[in-house]
Amino acid sequence: MSAELLYDARMYCIEQNTYSKARSRPGRLNGSYSGDHAGFATPSMRKAGRMQSRRGGARRKDTSLSKTFSASVKARLGHSSTAVVENVSEYVERIAFLRANNIQDLILFRGHRVCRWQLVPKVGRRDARLKGDSPLALGAVESRMFESFQQMGLPFLKLNPETKLEWLAVAQHHGLPTRLLDWTRNALAALWFAVRKEPVSDQDASIWILNPADDDFIEPAAESAPFQIEQVRVYRPRHITERIVAQSGYFTLHPLDRTICGFHPLTNDPKFRKRLIEIQIASRAFSNLRDDLERCGVSDVTMFPDLEGVCRYIAWNNCLLEDEIDPPNVLLNQNA
């Protein structure tokens, strides 16, 4: 986590404690809109009772979420390798502790909506539902998709990738199943990816933290042959797309085990598993965290700096996910 990000997050947490949790939804004061970010509730506004609840309104009345986090974090640091956090300030404190006790400059983060999800690239997951003429066809299907992307994607690129690995990075960031796994240097971005949607069956989320060493990075000569690697490598791409820049993107590149025609979870890798730490995110805190992260400037429109991100952001501000409420607003089209 950069010093600037840590400072911004800490200042945000101070403001949280100063102004309390009864704040307006973005841009909404006394039932009317007054700009994209109307700001925090002032004491006089709270006294007058003119503030509406933001997203997750009733959840902000849950007193169990407002307990002092310092003691709980210290206890978890001492007695558990997997912390469970419920708010941004507790999360930031956990990251700050890890940063202070880390001898490496680089720490990478990855958010999982469900804590049981494995650290396996998308092309190797069951839910990718890839099809082939035999169970051993994964490598051939992967190559076919990659070649198709190179042929069909070129007219849409602003900058041409220089290596096959750069092509893979662009494909990965636009949804193609590849052998790359996304990571970010931005701890709050990873948290947002974990909670941006409602929980799955009330399951907690996970933030995976990786502390790579210098010799974990891929050699430049190998960037032209990413399908021939034999061990997991860390890759920092050039800033060739807006999304990679916005998400402070890094990747791990995973080898295909041809004996099983599949990919092993990173937690099973003898070299990397000792460099991984997991922080779990309580499922009941998703809606509050989502709202708080938007206040920190982390949302669809900042993570996806294009028209798709703009539309997602507008839709989120005018819709409710399953774990959100926003009284006195009600859901529309329920009788359709």
C-alpha positions in Angstrom: 0.0 0.0 0.0 1.4 3.4 -0.9 2.0 6.0 1.7 -0.5 8.3 0.0 -3.2 5.7 0.0 -2.6 4.8 3.6 -2.7 8.5 4.6 -6.0 9.0 2.7 -7.5 5.9 4.2 -6.5 6.9 7.7 -7.9 10.4 7.2 -11.1 8.9 6.0 -11.3 6.8 9.2 -10.8 9.8 11.4 -13.7 11.6 9.6 -15.8 8.5 10.1 -15.3 8.7 13.9 -15.8 12.5 13.9 -19.0 12.7 12.0 -20.6 9.4 13.1 -22.2 6.8 10.7 -25.4 8.7 10.0 -24.4 10.2 6.6 -26.2 10.9 3.4 -26.1 8.7 0.3 -23.8 10.2 -2.4 -25.2 13.6 -3.4 -28.5 13.2 -1.4 -29.4 15.7 1.3 -32.9 16.1 2.8 -34.4 14.1 -0.1 -32.8 16.1 -2.9 -29.6 15.8 -4.9 -26.9 18.4 -4.4 -24.0 17.1 -6.5 -22.2 13.9 -6.9 -20.6 14.0 -3.4 -22.6 16.1 -1.0 -20.2 15.4 1.9 -20.6 14.3 5.5 -23.4 15.2 7.9 -22.7 18.1 10.1 -23.8 18.1 13.8 -26.5 20.7 13.1 -27.9 18.6 10.3 -28.1 15.5 12.5 -29.7 17.5 15.3 -32.4 18.7 12.9 -33.1 15.2 11.7 -32.7 16.1 8.1 -30.3 13.3 7.0 -31.4 10.2 5.2 -29.6 6.9 5.6 -27.2 6.0 2.9 -27.1 2.6 1.2 -27.4 -0.2 3.8 -29.2 2.3 6.1 -30.5 -0.1 8.7 -27.2 -2.0 8.8 -25.5 1.2 10.1 -27.7 0.8 13.3 -26.0 -2.5 14.1 -24.1 -1.7 17.2 -21.9 -4.8 16.9 -20.2 -3.2 13.9 -19.2 -0.1 15.9 -17.1 -1.9 18.5 -13.6 -0.6 19.1 -11.5 -2.2 16.4 -8.0 -1.6 17.9 -8.2 -4.3 20.5 -9.9 -6.8 18.2 -7.2 -6.3 15.5 -4.4 -6.7 18.0 -6.0 -9.9 19.4 -6.3 -11.3 15.9 -2.8 -10.4 15.0 -1.6 -12.4 18.0 -3.8 -15.4 17.8 -4.9 -16.0 14.2 -3.3 -16.2 10.8 -6.6 -15.2 9.1 -8.1 -11.9 10.3 -11.8 -11.2 9.9 -12.6 -7.5 9.5 -15.9 -5.6 9.3 -15.0 -2.0 8.4 -12.5 0.1 6.4 -10.6 1.4 9.4 -10.0 -2.1 10.8 -8.9 -3.3 7.3 -6.5 -0.3 7.0 -5.0 -1.0 10.4 -4.4 -4.7 9.5 -2.7 -3.6 6.2 -0.6 -1.0 8.0 0.6 -3.7 10.5 1.6 -6.0 7.6 3.3 -3.1 5.8 5.3 -2.1 8.9 6.5 -5.7 9.4 7.4 -6.3 5.8 11.0 -6.2 4.5 9.9 -6.1 0.9 8.7 -2.9 -0.8 6.0 -4.6 -2.9 2.7 -6.0 -1.5 0.0 -7.3 -3.8 -3.7 -7.7 -3.1 -6.5 -9.7 -4.6 -10.2 -9.7 -3.6 -12.4 -12.7 -3.7 -16.2 -12.4 -3.2 -16.3 -15.9 -1.6 -13.5 -16.9 0.8 -13.5 -20.5 -0.4 -12.6 -19.6 -3.9 -9.2 -20.9 -4.9 -6.3 -18.8 -6.3 -6.6 -20.4 -9.8 -6.7 -18.4 -13.1 -10.0 -18.2 -14.8 -9.1 -20.5 -17.7 -8.5 -23.3 -15.1 -11.8 -22.9 -13.2 -14.8 -25.1 -13.4 -17.2 -22.2 -13.7 -15.4 -21.1 -17.0 -17.3 -24.0 -18.6 -14.8 -24.3 -21.4 -15.6 -26.9 -24.1 -13.3 -29.3 -25.9 -13.2 -32.6 -27.7 -11.6 -34.4 -24.7 -10.7 -33.7 -21.1 -7.1 -33.1 -22.2 -8.0 -30.3 -24.6 -7.6 -27.4 -22.2 -4.2 -26.3 -23.6 -5.5 -26.3 -27.2 -8.7 -24.4 -26.3 -6.6 -21.8 -24.4 -4.4 -21.3 -27.4 -7.3 -21.1 -29.8 -9.0 -18.4 -27.7 -5.8 -16.4 -27.4 -5.2 -16.5 -31.2 -8.8 -15.4 -31.8 -8.4 -12.5 -29.5 -5.2 -11.4 -31.3 -7.0 -11.5 -34.6 -10.3 -9.9 -33.6 -9.1 -7.5 -30.9 -6.4 -5.5 -32.8 -8.8 -2.9 -34.3 -10.0 -1.9 -30.8 -6.6 -1.3 -29.2 -5.1 2.1 -28.8 -1.6 0.7 -28.2 -0.4 -2.5 -29.8 1.0 -5.1 -27.3 4.6 -5.9 -28.0 4.7 -9.5 -26.6 2.4 -12.4 -26.1 2.3 -11.7 -22.4 1.1 -8.2 -23.0 -1.6 -9.6 -25.3 -2.6 -11.9 -22.4 -2.7 -9.0 -20.0 -5.1 -7.0 -22.3 -7.3 -10.1 -22.9 -7.4 -10.8 -19.2 -8.5 -7.2 -18.3 -11.4 -7.5 -20.8 -12.8 -10.7 -19.6 -11.1 -13.5 -21.7 -10.3 -16.6 -19.6 -6.5 -16.7 -19.4 -3.8 -18.2 -17.3 -3.2 -14.9 -15.6 -4.5 -14.0 -12.1 -5.2 -10.4 -11.4 -3.6 -8.6 -8.5 -3.3 -4.9 -7.5 -1.0 -2.7 -5.4 -4.1 -0.9 -4.2 -5.4 -2.5 -1.0 -8.8 -0.6 -1.2 -9.3 -1.6 -4.8 -8.9 -5.3 -3.7 -11.5 -4.7 -1.0 -13.9 -3.2 -3.5 -13.6 -6.1 -5.9 -14.4 -8.4 -2.9 -17.6 -6.6 -1.8 -18.8 -4.9 -5.0 -21.7 -7.3 -5.2 -23.9 -8.9 -2.6 -22.6 -11.9 -0.6 -23.1 -15.4 -2.0 -25.3 -17.3 0.6 -24.0 -15.1 3.4 -20.4 -16.4 2.9 -17.5 -14.1 3.9 -15.1 -12.7 1.3 -11.3 -12.9 1.3 -8.5 -10.5 0.5 -5.4 -12.4 -0.4 -2.1 -10.7 0.2 1.1 -11.7 -1.7 4.6 -10.6 -0.9 6.7 -11.4 -4.0 10.4 -11.6 -4.0 12.6 -10.1 -6.8 13.3 -13.5 -8.3 9.5 -14.3 -8.6 9.2 -11.8 -11.5 9.2 -13.2 -15.1 12.4 -12.6 -17.1 11.9 -10.2 -20.1 13.0 -13.0 -22.5 10.2 -15.2 -21.3 7.5 -12.7 -22.1 7.3 -13.9 -25.6 6.6 -17.5 -24.5 4.1 -17.3 -21.6 2.6 -20.7 -22.5 5.9 -22.5 -21.9 6.7 -21.4 -18.3 7.1 -24.1 -15.8 6.6 -22.2 -12.5 4.4 -19.4 -11.3 5.8 -15.9 -12.1 4.8 -12.4 -11.2 4.3 -10.0 -14.0 4.0 -6.2 -14.0 2.5 -5.1 -17.4 3.2 -1.9 -19.2 0.4 0.7 -18.9 -1.2 -0.2 -22.2 -4.8 0.1 -21.1 -6.7 2.5 -18.9 -8.0 -0.4 -16.7 -4.6 -1.7 -15.9 -3.6 1.8 -14.8 -6.7 2.5 -12.8 -6.5 -0.8 -11.0 -2.7 -0.7 -10.4 -2.6 -4.0 -12.0 -0.1 -6.8 -11.6 -0.5 -10.5 -12.5 0.7 -13.9 -11.6 1.3 -16.1 -14.6 0.5 -19.8 -14.0 1.8 -22.9 -15.7 -0.4 -25.6 -17.1 0.2 -29.0 -15.5 -0.1 -31.3 -18.5 -0.2 -34.4 -16.3 -3.6 -33.4 -15.0 -4.4 -30.9 -17.8 -5.2 -28.2 -15.2 -3.8 -25.5 -12.9 -2.9 -25.8 -9.3 -4.1 -23.3 -6.7 -1.4 -20.8 -5.7 -1.9 -21.8 -2.1 -0.5 -25.3 -3.1 2.7 -23.8 -4.6 5.6 -24.6 -2.2 7.3 -21.3 -3.1 4.4 -19.0 -2.9 2.2 -20.4 -0.2 4.5 -19.1 2.6 4.2 -15.6 1.1 0.4 -15.5 1.2 -1.8 -14.1 3.9 -5.6 -14.1 3.9 -7.9 -11.5 5.5 -11.6 -12.4 5.6 -14.4 -9.9 5.2 -17.6 -10.4 7.1 -20.5 -10.9 4.7 -22.8 -8.7 6.8 -20.5 -5.7 6.3 -20.5 -5.8 2.5 -23.1 -3.0 2.0 -21.5 -0.7 4.4 -18.0 -1.3 3.0 -19.3 -0.7 -0.5 -20.7 2.6 0.5 -17.6 3.6 2.5 -15.3 2.7 -0.4 -17.3 4.9 -2.8 -16.6 7.7 -0.3 -12.9 6.9 -0.6 -13.1 7.3 -4.3 -13.2 3.5 -5.1 -16.1 2.6 -7.3 -17.1 1.3 -10.8 -16.3 4.6 -12.4 -12.7 4.7 -11.0 -11.9 1.0 -11.4 -13.3 0.9 -15.0 -12.5 4.3 -16.5 -14.7 4.0 -19.5 -18.3 4.1 -20.6 -19.0 0.7 -19.1 -17.8 1.9 -15.7 -19.8 5.1 -16.0 -23.0 3.1 -16.7 -22.3 0.6 -13.9 -21.8 3.5 -11.5 -25.0 5.3 -12.5 -27.0 2.0 -12.3 -25.5 1.3 -8.8 -26.6 4.8 -7.6 -30.2 4.2 -8.8 -30.6 0.5 -8.0 -30.3 -1.7 -4.9 -28.4 -4.9 -4.5 -29.9 -7.7 -2.5 -28.1 -6.6 0.7 -28.9 -2.9 0.4 -31.7 -0.7 1.6 -32.1 3.1 1.2 -35.2 4.3 3.0 -37.6 6.0 2.3 -36.9 4.8 -1.3 -38.7 1.6 -2.4 -38.0 -0.9 -5.1 -39.8 -0.2 -8.4 -41.3 -2.7 -10.9 -42.1 -5.2 -8.2 -45.5 -5.9 -9.7 -44.2 -6.2 -13.3 
